[in-house]
């Protein structure tokens, strides 16, 4: 009996120990198991990925041969006109940044044959906010160095690497300036409204006075939805530019009657019809400018008088791809022609013509080459120096 008692006591202790060991295991078996098991190293927060940078650019180069009579006859040179280096990147939700650096050769004023070297400057440098991203309407705002009201639109129809667009070449305004802008695109690709408030001097200069320039352009493409119509590539545009510059006597001076704080009008407006058909691209435009100037020395003997000068511009240009076909790869040959009539001052009728003609050969979808002839021909007065030049132009987009 005694042995049996101790055996029973030992068995009871072993049972209690087994229960004590089993209960935690049972409890843990009731907890949900996560798969895969947690990795404490990988559970640490990862650094955010750097935003992607979109880089692109354009390189302009040419060989030119002057055919003028006189000292400039037979002068020639190879020239890398400029290179644009563009960087784009997101800057948060609905925000983006663009910076385009302009690499160009500086020249000594009054001596175009002598170069001081290469330098960089910003052509575009702006922050963009996409405030309207609807299914039909889209809109964005920009602040910084940005596109002016019309020139970039004109360059959709005319190749900038051959020559500046008509309004820029005639000196109406710069292609970029510092300020703010907004664009609203119409539904069904029916056009857009673009408006700017800028300093006025252009991207190559800082602000020089207190006045700001206001501009707006409306472009409509009324037949864009009619895929069977030959007019679906036609765009109609009207634009206006209201600007001012400070008087040259804004600060006064010794012997002057005092400072003059008024602004001199610097107004422009124009209309444009363009077509972007794959076989025939053309543009026809008319523009007018009003420029106020000053005569006199702001003294009692020579008081200041404000004078008005009005000028006009007519331009027609086109690119024809005679061998293009919708059923085959686009043919690389294009024919190019342009005519500008620039009236510098309608009162004196001082005017000149610009004539451009040539051929373009596309070496690839990104590289093109041209042989073209360009002429500045004064037809009344001498508002511009005559020039007759043969070019071999080259452009590479990357």
C-alpha positions, 0 to 999 in steps of 0.5 A: 500500500505504501508503494502504491501511495508514492506511485500515485503521488508521483503520477499526480505531480507528473500530470500537474507538470504536463498541464502546466507545460501544455496550457501556454502552448494551447494558448499560443495555438489559439492566436492567429498566425501571420504569413509570412512571418515578420522580418524585423529588418524588412519591416523598417520604413524604406526611403522614398524613391527619387522622382524621375527626371525627364531629360531632352534637348535640341541642337542647332548648327549651320554652315552659312555663305554670304552672297552679298555684294561688298565687304561681306561677299563670300564670307562664310563660317560654321556655326553652332547656334545653340543647344537647348537642354531641358529637364522635367520632373514632378514636384508633388501632386499636380506639380511639376518643374521644367528648366531649359538651359540655353547654351549659346555663343556670346558675341561682342556687340557690333562685331558678329565675327568675334566670339567671346565664348560659350555661356549658359542662361535659362530659357524656361524655368518654371513651376507648373500646377495642374489645377484642372484635370477633368475628363473634358476641361484641362488647365494649368498655371505656371510661374517663372521664366515661361513662354510668351503669348504667341511665338511657341504656337507659331513654331508648331507650324514653322521650323525654328531651326531654319529661322526665327518665327516671323514675329520674333524675327521682326522684333515684336517680343521675345519668345520667353519672359519672366512672369505668370501664365495660365492655359485652359484647354477646351473639350474634344481638342477644340482649342485653348486659351493662353494668358500671361503677365510678364516683365516685358524685356524678355528672358535675356534681361532682368526687369528694367522698370515697374511696368508689366505686360499683359497678353492673351491668345485664343486658338480654336480647332473647330474641325478637329473632331471631323476625322474625314475632313481635310480641315481637321488640322486647321487652327485659327488664332487671335492674340493681343499684347498690352505692354508699356516701357518706362520713360528714359527720363524716369530718374530725371537728371542734372538740368532736366525739368524733373523725373517722368514716371509715365509709361510708353505704350508697347502694344501688339496684336495679330491673327494666324491661320495654321494647318498641320496636315502631314503632307502640307503644313502652312501658316498665314499671319498678320500682326501689328505693333504700336510703339511710343517713343520720346523726342527732346531732352527733358529740359526747358529748352528741349521739352519731351514730346511723345511720338507714336510709330505703328508697324505691320507684319504679313507672313505666309510660309509652308512646308510640302512633302510631295512624296508623303503617303498614308500607306507608307513610311513618311518620305524624308523630303520636304520643300520649304518657302516663306515670305515676310513683308515687314513695315517698320513704320507706316508713316514713313512707309519704311519696309523690307521683305524676308524671303526663305526657300529650301529643301529639308531631308529627314535623316531620322525621326529626330535629325534633319538637314536642310539647304536653304537660301535667306534674304533680307531685302529693303524695299523702301528706305533702309530699315534693315541691312540687306543680306543674301545668305546660303545655309546648310542647317542641321538640327538634332533632337534628343 
